């Protein structure tokens, strides 16, 4: 992590999710003493507050195949501007979600910053889900199941073409880690686009270190570095019960920390977001506390 200053940006959005509650994720993570603990590592921390987000009660859901699309697109534009401004000021962007659709804005902001320097962005996506549905393939119409597809140019133009260009990340520079729940039609989007997907079986058979090393090589091939998008549902629900869409059989507590420590060691991470923390179904803020621990490992905390 090259920057000594961290810009914390909250996005209290659950417009893209089917279950309410992840809009309280940024508050839960902050209450777990994120700022104090980052300062304890020696970072200058600036909390930029929350991006403005429409509330589901105040706006129509819209088309059933892409619910709340205009509102999510507007929020992602706001996110991208905040992220780009942070990078211009030499600050490391740390995004707190919110549902995973916020990644469209985060990736767009980082990609735009490096696009202006004629450089490309890589992407590591740690998640139980591929998030590669489109409105045509999605069984729910929830946009939090579509952000990775949008980042590589698949999906509604309102989300894929922010700043007027697409894709924000080339599929060959995308590595998904921890997959264990993929919709039937979504599988085609994963296999035909060229993104590299590692399932839980890959982690079981090869070990997380090998999977992470491969992912960093893919995301770093010909790029300025990579953004890390970490969905807390990638971790097993026994360790992270308060998530938007829990799926059994996930990454263990130590594997999650190892992934973050390996990423920190490579010194190529350009941005980080933690998403899908849902305090409504959590236990004594366990998931938010774990989220803070993982951020600390990603930004340099060590055992010795």
C-alpha positions in Angstrom: 0.0 0.0 0.0 1.9 3.0 -1.3 -0.1 5.9 0.3 0.3 7.0 3.9 -3.2 8.6 4.0 -6.5 6.7 3.9 -9.8 8.2 2.8 -12.7 6.4 4.3 -15.9 6.6 2.2 -19.2 5.1 3.4 -22.0 4.1 1.0 -25.1 3.2 3.0 -26.9 1.6 0.1 -29.2 -1.5 0.0 -31.0 -0.5 -3.2 -29.2 -3.4 -5.0 -30.0 -6.1 -2.4 -33.0 -8.3 -1.8 -32.6 -8.2 2.0 -32.7 -4.9 3.9 -30.0 -3.9 6.4 -26.7 -3.6 4.6 -27.2 0.2 4.4 -26.2 0.2 8.1 -22.9 -1.6 7.3 -20.8 1.6 7.2 -22.0 2.6 10.6 -21.3 -0.8 12.0 -17.8 -0.9 10.7 -17.0 2.6 12.0 -18.4 1.6 15.4 -15.9 -1.3 15.4 -13.2 1.5 15.7 -12.0 1.4 12.1 -10.5 4.9 12.2 -8.7 4.5 15.5 -7.2 1.2 14.5 -6.0 2.6 11.2 -4.4 5.5 13.0 -2.7 3.0 15.3 -1.0 1.6 12.2 0.4 5.1 11.5 -2.0 6.2 8.8 -3.4 9.7 8.5 -7.1 8.9 8.3 -9.7 11.2 6.8 -13.3 10.0 7.1 -15.2 11.7 4.2 -18.6 10.6 5.6 -21.2 8.9 3.5 -22.2 9.2 -0.2 -25.8 10.4 -0.5 -28.1 7.5 -1.4 -31.8 7.4 -2.1 -33.9 5.4 0.3 -36.0 2.5 -1.2 -39.1 3.9 0.6 -38.9 7.2 -1.3 -38.4 6.0 -4.9 -40.1 3.5 -7.2 -38.3 0.1 -7.7 -38.6 0.5 -11.5 -38.1 -2.4 -13.9 -38.2 -5.8 -12.3 -35.2 -7.0 -14.2 -33.0 -4.2 -12.8 -34.5 -2.8 -9.7 -33.6 0.8 -8.7 -31.4 1.2 -11.7 -31.5 5.0 -12.0 -30.8 5.5 -8.3 -28.0 3.0 -8.2 -26.4 4.6 -11.3 -26.6 8.1 -9.7 -25.0 6.7 -6.5 -22.2 5.0 -8.5 -21.5 8.3 -10.2 -21.2 10.0 -6.8 -18.9 7.2 -5.5 -16.6 7.4 -8.6 -16.2 11.2 -8.1 -15.3 10.7 -4.4 -12.8 8.0 -5.2 -11.2 9.8 -8.1 -10.8 12.9 -5.9 -9.2 10.9 -3.1 -6.7 9.4 -5.6 -5.8 12.8 -7.0 -5.0 13.9 -3.4 -2.7 10.8 -3.0 -5.1 9.1 -0.5 -5.9 5.5 -0.5 -9.6 4.9 -1.0 -11.3 2.6 1.5 -15.0 2.1 0.8 -17.5 0.8 3.3 -20.7 -0.8 2.0 -23.5 -1.2 1.6 -24.5 -3.8 -1.0 -22.0 -4.9 -3.6 -23.4 -2.7 -6.4 -21.3 0.1 -4.9 -18.3 -1.6 -6.5 -19.4 -0.3 -9.9 -18.7 3.2 -8.6 -15.5 2.3 -6.8 -14.0 0.5 -9.8 -15.1 3.3 -12.1 -13.4 6.0 -10.0 -10.1 4.1 -9.8 -10.1 3.0 -13.4 -10.8 6.6 -14.6 -7.9 7.9 -12.5 -5.5 5.5 -14.2 -7.2 5.7 -17.6 -6.2 9.4 -17.7 -2.6 8.2 -17.2 -3.0 5.6 -20.0 -2.8 2.8 -17.5 -5.1 -0.1 -16.9 -6.7 -1.5 -13.7 -6.8 -5.0 -12.4 -9.5 -6.4 -10.1 -9.5 -9.1 -7.4 -13.0 -10.0 -6.4 -13.3 -12.1 -3.2 -16.9 -13.3 -2.9 -19.1 -16.4 -2.5 -21.0 -15.2 -5.6 -19.7 -14.3 -9.1 -21.9 -11.1 -9.3 -21.9 -11.5 -13.1 -25.6 -11.5 -13.8 -27.2 -9.1 -16.2 -30.8 -8.0 -16.3 -31.4 -10.7 -18.8 -29.9 -13.5 -16.7 -30.8 -12.4 -13.2 -33.4 -14.4 -11.4 -34.1 -11.6 -8.9 -33.4 -8.3 -10.7 -31.2 -7.3 -7.8 -28.3 -5.3 -9.0 -25.9 -6.4 -6.3 -25.7 -9.6 -8.3 -24.5 -7.7 -11.4 -21.6 -5.4 -10.5 -18.7 -7.5 -11.7 -20.4 -7.9 -15.1 -20.8 -4.2 -15.3 -17.2 -3.6 -14.5 -16.2 -5.7 -17.5 -18.8 -4.1 -19.8 -21.8 -6.3 -19.5 -25.1 -4.8 -18.4 -27.0 -1.6 -18.5 -25.2 1.4 -20.2 -26.1 3.5 -17.2 -23.7 1.4 -15.1 -21.1 0.2 -17.7 -20.5 3.6 -19.4 -20.0 6.1 -16.6 -17.4 8.6 -17.9 -18.3 7.5 -21.4 -16.1 4.4 -21.8 -16.2 0.7 -21.2 -15.0 -1.8 -19.9 -13.4 -0.3 -16.8 -11.5 -3.6 -16.3 -10.5 -6.1 -19.0 -11.8 -9.6 -18.2 -8.3 -11.1 -18.5 -7.2 -8.9 -15.5 -10.1 -10.1 -13.2 -9.7 -12.8 -10.6 -12.6 -14.1 -8.6 -11.8 -16.0 -5.4 -14.1 -18.1 -3.1 -17.0 -18.9 -5.5 -19.5 -21.3 -4.2 -22.9 -20.0 -5.4 -23.5 -19.1 -9.1 -26.8 -18.9 -10.9 -27.3 -21.2 -13.9 -27.4 -18.6 -16.6 -24.7 -16.5 -14.8 -22.3 -19.4 -15.3 -22.2 -18.6 -19.0 -21.2 -15.1 -18.3 -18.3 -16.3 -16.1 -17.0 -18.9 -18.5 -17.4 -17.0 -21.8 -15.9 -13.7 -20.8 -12.4 -14.8 -19.8 -12.4 -13.8 -16.2 -10.4 -16.2 -14.0 -12.6 -17.8 -11.3 -11.4 -19.9 -8.4 -14.0 -21.8 -6.5 -13.9 -23.1 -3.0 -12.8 -26.4 -4.4 -9.7 -24.7 -5.9 -8.9 -23.3 -2.5 -9.5 -26.7 -0.9 -7.3 -28.6 -3.4 -4.5 -26.1 -4.1 -4.4 -24.0 -0.9 -5.2 -20.3 -0.6 -1.7 -19.1 -1.0 -1.4 -20.6 -4.5 -4.8 -19.2 -5.5 -3.9 -15.7 -4.2 -0.6 -15.7 -6.0 -2.2 -16.6 -9.3 -4.9 -14.0 -8.7 -2.3 -11.2 -8.1 -0.4 -12.2 -11.3 -3.6 -12.0 -13.3 -4.8 -8.7 -11.9 -1.3 -7.2 -12.1 -0.5 -8.3 -15.7 0.0 -5.1 -17.6 -1.9 -2.9 -15.1 -1.0 -0.1 -12.7 -2.2 -2.4 -9.9 -5.5 -3.8 -8.7 -8.5 -2.9 -6.7 -9.7 -5.4 -4.0 -13.4 -5.9 -3.7 -14.1 -8.0 -0.6 -17.6 -9.3 0.1 -17.9 -10.4 3.7 -20.1 -13.3 2.5 -16.9 -14.9 1.1 -16.1 -15.8 4.8 -18.0 -18.8 6.2 -21.2 -17.7 8.1 -19.8 -19.3 11.3 -17.3 -16.5 11.3 -19.3 -13.8 9.5 -23.0 -14.3 10.3 -24.2 -10.8 9.5 -24.0 -10.6 5.7 -26.5 -10.0 3.0 -26.5 -13.4 1.4 -24.7 -16.0 3.6 -23.6 -19.3 2.0 -22.1 -22.2 4.0 -18.7 -23.6 3.2 -16.7 -20.4 2.9 -13.3 -19.1 3.6 -12.1 -19.6 7.2 -11.1 -16.9 9.6 -7.4 -17.6 9.1 -7.7 -17.9 5.3 -9.4 -14.5 5.2 -6.5 -13.0 7.1 -3.9 -14.8 5.0 -5.5 -13.5 1.8 -5.3 -9.9 3.1 -1.7 -10.3 4.4 -0.6 -11.7 1.0 -2.2 -8.8 -0.8 -0.5 -6.3 1.5 2.9 -7.9 0.9 2.6 -7.5 -2.9 2.3 -3.7 -2.6 0.0 -3.4 -5.7 -3.4 -2.7 -4.1 -4.8 0.6 -5.3 -8.1 0.6 -3.5 -10.2 -1.5 -1.1 -13.8 -2.0 -0.3 -15.6 -4.1 2.2 -19.3 -4.8 1.4 -22.5 -6.6 2.5 -22.1 -6.2 6.3 -25.7 -6.5 7.6 -26.0 -5.6 11.3 -29.7 -6.5 11.4 -28.8 -10.2 11.3 -25.4 -10.0 12.9 -24.4 -11.2 16.4 -23.0 -8.4 18.7 -21.4 -6.7 15.6 -19.1 -9.8 15.0 -19.1 -9.3 11.2 -18.2 -5.7 11.3 -15.4 -6.4 13.9 -14.0 -9.0 11.6 -14.2 -6.6 8.7 -12.1 -4.1 10.6 -9.6 -6.9 11.4 -9.3 -7.8 7.8 -8.8 -4.2 6.7 -6.0 -4.0 9.2 -4.3 -7.1 7.8 -4.7 -5.7 4.3 -3.1 -2.4 5.3 -0.1 -3.8 7.2 -0.9 -5.2 10.6 1.2 -8.2 11.4 1.5 -10.7 14.3 5.2 -9.9 14.7 
